[in-house]
Amino acid sequence: MYQRYMALAFVTNGLGAYGLRVLAGAGLGNLETRYLVIWYSAGSILALAVAIPHLGKLAVRELGIGILMAFCSVLGQTGMALAMSGGIPGYVVFPVAVGGGLILVVMVGVFVFGERLSLLIGIGIASGLASLILLALPS
């Protein structure tokens, strides 16, 4: 069941970012705040619908992790919306947001949890970093 919930979180978070990209591409950046309020309200209703049958089984730690994940998601989506409304093009914002988060997770895994990386994984991470740097360079 855990995998289903994580897949649902993965898909809904990705759809939220995609919606921001659609708004930016359509020139509707002034609607980003409304979009995020509606998106997270709907997500909260969905999360409650999933959680209500399991209320007696939820541990405080699980609830805290879920709330922390939601808070981080709101911050990330809001940061992307503010970056685009501030004039940074979507083709820069989205790779940096997605790739930057992935690189942060890898760095925490390596430096905090002592994960070991193979040569192939190192080459992939270096390629990702290089692409982020190239995207951020002025035209």
Backbone as CSV, one residue per row, in Angstrom:
resi,resn,N_x,N_y,N_z,CA_x,CA_y,CA_z,C_x,C_y,C_z
1,MET,0.813,-1.196,0.000,0.000,0.000,0.000,0.862,1.269,0.000
2,TYR,2.004,1.189,0.675,2.916,2.323,0.739,3.331,2.776,-0.655
3,GLN,3.629,1.811,-1.536,4.054,2.148,-2.892,2.953,2.887,-3.645
4,ARG,1.720,2.510,-3.427,0.601,3.199,-4.085,0.506,4.652,-3.639
5,TYR,0.648,4.870,-2.342,0.579,6.234,-1.822,1.740,7.083,-2.323
6,MET,2.925,6.498,-2.369,4.078,7.241,-2.867,3.925,7.534,-4.359
7,ALA,3.377,6.596,-5.115,3.139,6.834,-6.540,2.129,7.963,-6.721
8,LEU,1.094,7.973,-5.892,0.093,9.041,-5.943,0.730,10.398,-5.621
9,ALA,1.579,10.436,-4.597,2.266,11.686,-4.245,3.180,12.130,-5.379
10,PHE,3.878,11.191,-5.984,4.795,11.492,-7.083,4.042,12.094,-8.268
11,VAL,2.933,11.468,-8.652,2.160,11.931,-9.808,1.530,13.293,-9.525
12,THR,0.924,13.456,-8.356,0.255,14.729,-8.072,1.251,15.872,-7.956
13,ASN,2.423,15.619,-7.390,3.433,16.682,-7.306,3.928,17.062,-8.699
14,GLY,4.119,16.071,-9.568,4.544,16.344,-10.938,3.500,17.104,-11.721
15,LEU,2.236,16.770,-11.491,1.162,17.482,-12.188,1.086,18.936,-11.740
16,GLY,1.376,19.182,-10.469,1.380,20.561,-9.977,2.414,21.414,-10.698
17,ALA,3.608,20.869,-10.853,4.665,21.602,-11.570,4.306,21.773,-13.039
18,TYR,3.708,20.754,-13.618,3.299,20.840,-15.024,2.263,21.949,-15.209
19,GLY,1.337,22.064,-14.274,0.331,23.130,-14.350,0.959,24.509,-14.302
20,LEU,1.975,24.666,-13.455,2.686,25.949,-13.420,3.335,26.249,-14.764
21,ARG,3.891,25.214,-15.382,4.543,25.386,-16.692,3.521,25.792,-17.752
22,VAL,2.354,25.185,-17.707,1.295,25.528,-18.667,0.869,26.980,-18.475
23,LEU,0.687,27.401,-17.223,0.316,28.798,-16.964,1.378,29.758,-17.480
24,ALA,2.643,29.430,-17.222,3.730,30.304,-17.683,3.769,30.356,-19.206
25,GLY,3.599,29.219,-19.853,3.635,29.171,-21.317,2.476,29.919,-21.960
26,ALA,1.337,29.951,-21.264,0.164,30.644,-21.796,0.154,32.128,-21.426
27,GLY,1.179,32.573,-20.711,1.228,33.980,-20.317,0.257,34.330,-19.211
28,LEU,-0.105,33.342,-18.394,-1.067,33.567,-17.317,-0.390,33.542,-15.951
29,GLY,0.801,34.109,-15.863,1.564,34.100,-14.623,0.862,34.776,-13.467
30,ASN,-0.080,35.652,-13.746,-0.816,36.332,-12.680,-1.786,35.396,-11.960
31,LEU,-2.032,34.209,-12.510,-2.952,33.251,-11.895,-2.240,32.180,-11.072
32,GLU,-0.922,32.282,-10.930,-0.169,31.226,-10.258,-0.572,31.052,-8.804
33,THR,-0.808,32.148,-8.080,-1.193,32.033,-6.675,-2.534,31.334,-6.541
34,ARG,-3.498,31.727,-7.342,-4.813,31.060,-7.316,-4.682,29.588,-7.658
35,TYR,-3.882,29.311,-8.671,-3.668,27.926,-9.082,-3.108,27.100,-7.928
36,LEU,-2.090,27.617,-7.243,-1.478,26.874,-6.144,-2.451,26.668,-4.990
37,VAL,-3.271,27.680,-4.681,-4.261,27.530,-3.611,-5.269,26.440,-3.978
38,ILE,-5.759,26.459,-5.195,-6.723,25.443,-5.638,-6.053,24.075,-5.666
39,TRP,-4.839,23.995,-6.197,-4.135,22.716,-6.319,-3.890,22.091,-4.941
40,TYR,-3.392,22.883,-3.997,-3.109,22.335,-2.670,-4.375,22.096,-1.860
41,SER,-5.434,22.835,-2.112,-6.715,22.542,-1.460,-7.244,21.195,-1.930
42,ALA,-7.193,20.971,-3.238,-7.633,19.678,-3.781,-6.744,18.553,-3.268
43,GLY,-5.444,18.795,-3.193,-4.531,17.781,-2.669,-4.797,17.465,-1.213
44,SER,-5.148,18.471,-0.430,-5.473,18.248,0.982,-6.735,17.418,1.127
45,ILE,-7.726,17.694,0.299,-8.958,16.901,0.330,-8.655,15.451,-0.041
46,LEU,-7.834,15.243,-1.063,-7.447,13.890,-1.462,-6.679,13.191,-0.343
47,ALA,-5.744,13.900,0.277,-4.968,13.308,1.370,-5.869,12.928,2.543
48,LEU,-6.835,13.783,2.862,-7.770,13.453,3.939,-8.634,12.240,3.585
49,ALA,-9.065,12.175,2.338,-9.876,11.029,1.912,-9.093,9.723,2.039
50,VAL,-7.812,9.781,1.765,-6.973,8.583,1.891,-6.682,8.285,3.359
51,ALA,-6.501,9.317,4.180,-6.081,9.130,5.565,-7.228,8.765,6.513
52,ILE,-8.435,9.219,6.239,-9.544,9.006,7.181,-9.757,7.534,7.526
53,PRO,-9.746,6.606,6.560,-9.931,5.203,6.953,-8.788,4.644,7.815
54,HIS,-7.673,5.327,7.851,-6.507,4.828,8.578,-6.157,5.689,9.796
55,LEU,-7.075,6.530,10.246,-6.749,7.473,11.317,-6.238,6.779,12.572
56,GLY,-6.819,5.655,12.943,-6.373,4.947,14.134,-5.004,4.326,13.975
57,LYS,-4.570,4.111,12.748,-3.289,3.452,12.479,-2.140,4.437,12.235
58,LEU,-2.462,5.721,12.062,-1.423,6.712,11.772,-0.612,7.026,13.025
59,ALA,0.692,6.948,12.891,1.577,7.329,13.987,1.871,8.819,13.878
60,VAL,2.205,9.423,14.983,2.519,10.852,15.007,3.708,11.131,14.081
61,ARG,4.680,10.225,14.064,5.856,10.409,13.208,5.454,10.427,11.731
62,GLU,4.576,9.511,11.321,4.124,9.470,9.927,3.387,10.747,9.562
63,LEU,2.538,11.195,10.460,1.793,12.433,10.220,2.750,13.617,10.109
64,GLY,3.744,13.670,10.983,4.732,14.750,10.939,5.533,14.749,9.647
65,ILE,5.928,13.560,9.185,6.673,13.462,7.926,5.801,13.926,6.765
66,GLY,4.531,13.538,6.772,3.616,13.965,5.711,3.432,15.472,5.683
67,ILE,3.295,16.069,6.854,3.129,17.522,6.930,4.411,18.225,6.474
68,LEU,5.563,17.697,6.865,6.837,18.274,6.432,7.003,18.176,4.916
69,MET,6.626,17.033,4.340,6.701,16.874,2.886,5.780,17.866,2.187
70,ALA,4.573,18.047,2.716,3.629,18.993,2.122,4.174,20.418,2.194
71,PHE,4.743,20.773,3.325,5.316,22.114,3.497,6.445,22.357,2.496
72,CYS,7.325,21.367,2.341,8.425,21.498,1.381,7.904,21.597,-0.053
73,SER,6.853,20.850,-0.353,6.258,20.914,-1.682,5.685,22.302,-1.959
74,VAL,4.976,22.852,-0.983,4.413,24.202,-1.137,5.540,25.214,-1.360
75,LEU,6.604,25.103,-0.573,7.729,26.028,-0.748,8.347,25.895,-2.135
76,GLY,8.538,24.667,-2.594,9.135,24.449,-3.907,8.278,24.981,-5.038
77,GLN,6.988,24.679,-5.003,6.082,25.149,-6.050,5.966,26.677,-6.024
78,THR,5.908,27.242,-4.825,5.830,28.699,-4.712,7.110,29.342,-5.236
79,GLY,8.251,28.749,-4.925,9.520,29.268,-5.435,9.572,29.241,-6.954
80,MET,9.078,28.145,-7.549,9.051,28.069,-9.012,8.124,29.132,-9.580
81,ALA,6.965,29.316,-8.962,6.015,30.322,-9.453,6.605,31.727,-9.341
82,LEU,7.251,32.013,-8.221,7.859,33.339,-8.048,8.999,33.570,-9.031
83,ALA,9.780,32.526,-9.288,10.882,32.671,-10.246,10.347,32.998,-11.634
84,MET,9.300,32.291,-12.049,8.745,32.543,-13.387,8.041,33.887,-13.449
85,SER,7.332,34.262,-12.385,6.658,35.559,-12.412,7.679,36.689,-12.323
86,GLY,8.895,36.393,-11.832,9.961,37.383,-11.784,10.727,37.499,-13.092
87,GLY,10.321,36.724,-14.099,10.929,36.862,-15.415,11.919,35.778,-15.800
88,ILE,12.188,34.833,-14.917,13.100,33.747,-15.285,12.315,32.772,-16.161
89,PRO,12.855,32.437,-17.334,12.106,31.573,-18.250,11.901,30.157,-17.692
90,GLY,10.794,29.556,-18.083,10.466,28.201,-17.633,11.516,27.179,-18.011
91,TYR,12.183,27.383,-19.159,13.201,26.415,-19.571,14.421,26.447,-18.658
92,VAL,14.536,27.466,-17.810,15.591,27.504,-16.800,15.041,27.028,-15.456
93,VAL,13.850,27.497,-15.093,13.277,27.205,-13.782,13.063,25.702,-13.581
94,PHE,12.454,25.028,-14.536,12.085,23.635,-14.329,13.283,22.694,-14.256
95,PRO,14.265,22.796,-15.137,15.421,21.910,-14.964,16.173,22.160,-13.660
96,VAL,16.274,23.416,-13.264,16.982,23.720,-12.022,16.196,23.189,-10.829
97,ALA,14.884,23.357,-10.835,14.066,22.875,-9.724,14.099,21.354,-9.628
98,VAL,13.920,20.684,-10.740,13.895,19.218,-10.734,15.305,18.660,-10.534
99,GLY,16.256,19.137,-11.322,17.629,18.643,-11.212,18.288,19.046,-9.911
100,GLY,18.016,20.259,-9.466,18.597,20.720,-8.207,18.125,19.892,-7.032
101,GLY,16.848,19.551,-7.010,16.323,18.698,-5.942,16.943,17.316,-5.965
102,LEU,17.106,16.770,-7.147,17.715,15.452,-7.282,19.168,15.473,-6.819
103,ILE,19.891,16.510,-7.199,21.295,16.619,-6.795,21.397,16.793,-5.279
104,LEU,20.479,17.546,-4.686,20.476,17.718,-3.238,20.264,16.375,-2.542
105,VAL,19.332,15.576,-3.048,19.069,14.264,-2.456,20.309,13.377,-2.557
106,VAL,20.965,13.387,-3.701,22.184,12.586,-3.881,23.272,13.057,-2.913
107,MET,23.437,14.361,-2.787,24.466,14.880,-1.888,24.195,14.490,-0.436
108,VAL,22.954,14.556,-0.011,22.613,14.130,1.354,22.904,12.640,1.516
109,GLY,22.548,11.843,0.503,22.829,10.415,0.568,24.314,10.129,0.702
110,VAL,25.131,10.848,-0.037,26.579,10.615,-0.013,27.211,11.167,1.263
111,PHE,26.932,12.425,1.581,27.644,13.078,2.678,27.039,12.823,4.052
112,VAL,25.740,12.584,4.123,25.109,12.348,5.427,24.996,10.849,5.717
113,PHE,24.558,10.078,4.719,24.313,8.660,4.948,25.424,7.751,4.433
114,GLY,26.475,8.321,3.845,27.616,7.539,3.422,27.372,6.616,2.234
115,GLU,26.432,6.948,1.371,26.174,6.136,0.174,27.374,6.190,-0.755
116,ARG,27.613,5.099,-1.447,28.720,5.047,-2.410,28.140,5.133,-3.821
117,LEU,28.805,5.892,-4.675,28.355,6.068,-6.047,29.292,5.329,-6.999
118,SER,28.703,4.686,-7.986,29.523,4.038,-9.009,30.011,5.098,-10.001
119,LEU,30.935,4.715,-10.843,31.464,5.632,-11.853,30.353,6.106,-12.782
120,LEU,29.496,5.194,-13.199,28.400,5.545,-14.109,27.443,6.555,-13.467
121,ILE,27.134,6.351,-12.202,26.259,7.299,-11.502,26.955,8.656,-11.385
122,GLY,28.242,8.660,-11.094,29.003,9.913,-11.012,28.997,10.669,-12.327
123,ILE,29.144,9.929,-13.434,29.101,10.564,-14.756,27.711,11.159,-15.007
124,GLY,26.674,10.443,-14.612,25.307,10.956,-14.774,25.070,12.221,-13.973
125,ILE,25.542,12.242,-12.742,25.381,13.432,-11.898,26.176,14.604,-12.467
126,ALA,27.393,14.345,-12.918,28.210,15.408,-13.517,27.541,15.954,-14.774
127,SER,26.950,15.075,-15.590,26.239,15.528,-16.791,25.042,16.399,-16.418
128,GLY,24.322,16.000,-15.382,23.184,16.798,-14.924,23.607,18.165,-14.432
129,LEU,24.680,18.208,-13.657,25.192,19.494,-13.183,25.633,20.375,-14.344
130,ALA,26.321,19.776,-15.305,26.772,20.534,-16.480,25.574,21.104,-17.244
131,SER,24.523,20.325,-17.375,23.342,20.819,-18.107,22.685,21.971,-17.352
132,LEU,22.637,21.896,-16.023,22.069,22.996,-15.244,22.895,24.267,-15.408
133,ILE,24.195,24.115,-15.399,25.071,25.286,-15.578,24.893,25.884,-16.976
134,LEU,24.839,25.024,-17.986,24.650,25.520,-19.349,23.309,26.217,-19.528
135,LEU,22.262,25.695,-18.891,20.948,26.328,-18.997,20.912,27.683,-18.300
136,ALA,21.709,27.835,-17.268,21.691,29.088,-16.497,22.543,30.174,-17.131
137,LEU,23.413,29.810,-18.090,24.257,30.813,-18.733,23.413,31.743,-19.607
138,PRO,23.762,33.004,-19.677,23.015,33.918,-20.545,23.182,33.526,-22.014
139,SER,22.187,33.813,-22.805,22.208,33.454,-24.224,23.263,34.212,-24.978
